[in-house]
């Protein structure tokens, strides 16, 4: 059997050996991690370059197609202008036909009004027309009402004067009786 001091020494050596192996493994893991991080950064950089390259190509293609479309629109506009100058009646008929066709298309694609909405629109129209028809009569009636009120006011005033005169007349008669 070993003495306790030797056991303590063996345990200390084992712990120290274990610690140094752990540090070694930690260092190795750290090295692997740095290596993988570097590889990831490199791949990210490559991906960014590819994305930028593709974006640049797409941008160039869009600019090219936009230029082609502008040229084509300009060409068509000149052709239409020339056609209108050469054959104005035909162009007018075509424009009218196109307008009619678009109107019919829009009308065909628009859902028909519901019976309720048609009834509401009809009632609103009737209300507007009745208001237009009755407006002059209402104005004339209001004017007559004002004239009548004024006449009644004047009559009440004259009745008051008549009463006063009547009282005065009785008083004078009373003096002579």
C-alpha positions as CSV (number, residue, x, y, z in Angstrom):
1,X,0.0,0.0,0.0
2,X,1.2,3.5,-0.8
3,X,1.6,6.1,1.8
4,X,-1.0,9.0,1.8
5,X,1.5,11.5,0.6
6,X,2.2,9.4,-2.5
7,X,-1.5,9.1,-3.2
8,X,-1.9,12.8,-2.9
9,X,1.0,13.3,-5.3
10,X,-0.5,10.8,-7.7
11,X,-3.9,12.6,-7.5
12,X,-2.2,16.0,-8.0
13,X,-0.3,14.7,-10.9
14,X,-3.4,13.2,-12.4
15,X,-5.4,16.4,-12.0
16,X,-2.5,18.4,-13.5
17,X,-2.2,15.9,-16.3
18,X,-6.0,16.1,-16.9
19,X,-5.9,19.9,-16.8
20,X,-3.1,20.1,-19.3
21,X,-4.9,17.7,-21.6
22,X,-8.1,19.8,-21.3
23,X,-6.1,22.9,-22.2
24,X,-4.6,21.1,-25.1
25,X,-8.1,19.9,-26.3
26,X,-9.5,23.4,-25.8
27,X,-6.7,24.8,-27.8
28,X,-7.3,22.3,-30.6
29,X,-11.0,23.1,-30.6
30,X,-10.2,26.8,-30.7
31,X,-7.9,26.3,-33.6
32,X,-10.6,24.2,-35.5
33,X,-13.2,26.9,-34.7
34,X,-10.9,29.7,-36.0
35,X,-10.2,27.6,-39.1
36,X,-14.0,26.9,-39.7
37,X,-14.8,30.6,-39.1
38,X,-12.2,31.6,-41.7
39,X,-13.6,29.1,-44.2
40,X,-17.1,30.4,-43.5
41,X,-16.0,34.0,-44.0
42,X,-14.3,33.0,-47.2
43,X,-17.5,31.3,-48.5
44,X,-19.6,34.3,-47.4
45,X,-17.2,36.6,-49.3
46,X,-17.5,34.3,-52.4
47,X,-21.3,34.3,-52.1
48,X,-21.4,38.1,-51.8
49,X,-19.2,38.4,-54.9
50,X,-21.5,36.0,-56.9
51,X,-24.6,37.9,-55.7
52,X,-23.1,41.3,-56.7
53,X,-22.0,39.8,-60.0
54,X,-25.5,38.4,-60.7
55,X,-27.1,41.7,-59.5
56,X,-24.9,43.7,-61.8
57,X,-25.8,41.4,-64.7
58,X,-29.5,41.6,-63.9
59,X,-29.2,45.4,-63.7
60,X,-27.5,45.6,-67.1
61,X,-30.1,43.3,-68.6
62,X,-33.0,45.4,-67.2
63,X,-31.3,48.6,-68.5
64,X,-30.9,47.0,-71.9
65,X,-34.6,45.8,-72.0
66,X,-35.8,49.2,-70.8
67,X,-33.8,50.9,-73.6
68,X,-35.3,48.5,-76.1
69,X,-38.8,49.1,-74.8
70,X,-38.3,52.8,-75.0
71,X,-37.1,52.6,-78.5
72,X,-40.0,50.4,-79.5
73,X,-42.5,52.7,-77.8
74,X,-40.9,55.7,-79.6
75,X,-41.1,53.8,-82.9
76,X,-44.7,52.8,-82.4
77,X,-45.6,56.4,-81.4
78,X,-44.0,57.8,-84.6
79,X,-45.8,55.1,-86.7
80,X,-49.2,56.0,-85.1
81,X,-48.5,59.7,-85.6
82,X,-47.6,59.1,-89.3
83,X,-50.7,57.0,-89.7
84,X,-53.0,59.7,-88.2
85,X,-51.5,62.3,-90.5
86,X,-51.9,60.1,-93.6
87,X,-55.4,58.7,-92.8
88,X,-57.1,60.9,-90.1
89,X,-60.6,59.5,-90.8
90,X,-59.4,55.9,-90.4
91,X,-57.6,56.8,-87.2
92,X,-60.7,58.6,-85.8
93,X,-62.8,55.5,-86.6
94,X,-60.3,53.2,-85.0
95,X,-60.1,55.4,-81.9
96,X,-63.9,55.4,-81.7
97,X,-64.1,51.7,-82.1
98,X,-61.4,51.2,-79.5
99,X,-63.3,53.4,-77.1
100,X,-66.5,51.6,-77.7
101,X,-64.8,48.2,-77.3
102,X,-63.2,49.3,-74.0
103,X,-66.6,50.7,-72.8
104,X,-68.3,47.4,-73.7
105,X,-65.6,45.4,-72.0
106,X,-65.8,47.5,-68.8
107,X,-69.6,47.3,-68.8
108,X,-69.4,43.5,-69.3
109,X,-66.9,43.1,-66.4
110,X,-68.9,45.4,-64.1
111,X,-71.4,43.5,-62.0
112,X,-75.0,44.6,-62.5
113,X,-76.6,46.7,-59.8
114,X,-78.7,45.0,-57.2
115,X,-82.4,45.6,-57.1
116,X,-82.0,47.4,-53.8
117,X,-79.4,49.8,-55.2
118,X,-81.5,50.4,-58.3
119,X,-84.5,51.2,-56.1
120,X,-82.5,53.6,-53.9
121,X,-81.2,55.4,-56.9
122,X,-84.7,55.7,-58.4
123,X,-86.1,57.0,-55.1
124,X,-83.3,59.6,-54.8
125,X,-84.0,60.7,-58.4
126,X,-87.7,61.1,-57.6
127,X,-86.9,63.0,-54.5
128,X,-84.6,65.4,-56.4
129,X,-87.2,66.0,-59.2
130,X,-90.0,66.6,-56.6
131,X,-87.8,69.1,-54.9
132,X,-87.2,70.9,-58.2
133,X,-90.9,70.9,-59.0
134,X,-92.2,72.1,-55.6
135,X,-89.5,74.7,-55.0
136,X,-91.3,77.6,-56.9
137,X,-94.6,76.7,-55.2
138,X,-92.9,76.7,-51.8
139,X,-91.3,80.1,-52.4
140,X,-94.7,81.5,-53.5
141,X,-96.4,80.1,-50.5
142,X,-93.8,81.5,-48.2
143,X,-94.2,85.0,-49.8
144,X,-98.0,84.7,-49.4
145,X,-97.6,83.7,-45.8
146,X,-95.4,86.7,-45.2
147,X,-97.9,89.0,-46.9
148,X,-100.8,87.5,-44.8
149,X,-98.9,87.9,-41.6
150,X,-98.1,91.5,-42.5
151,X,-101.8,92.1,-43.3
152,X,-102.9,90.5,-40.1
153,X,-100.4,92.6,-38.2
154,X,-101.6,95.8,-39.9
155,X,-105.2,94.8,-39.2
156,X,-104.6,94.1,-35.6
157,X,-102.9,97.6,-35.3
158,X,-105.9,99.2,-37.1
159,X,-108.3,97.3,-34.8
160,X,-106.5,98.7,-31.8
161,X,-106.9,102.2,-33.2
162,X,-110.6,101.5,-33.9
163,X,-111.2,100.4,-30.3
164,X,-109.4,103.5,-29.0
165,X,-111.6,105.7,-31.3
166,X,-114.7,103.8,-30.3
167,X,-113.9,104.4,-26.6
168,X,-113.2,108.0,-27.2
169,X,-116.5,108.4,-29.1
170,X,-118.4,106.8,-26.1
171,X,-116.7,109.1,-23.7
172,X,-117.6,112.1,-25.7
173,X,-121.2,110.9,-26.0
174,X,-121.2,110.3,-22.3
175,X,-120.3,113.9,-21.7
176,X,-123.4,115.1,-23.6
177,X,-125.9,112.7,-22.2
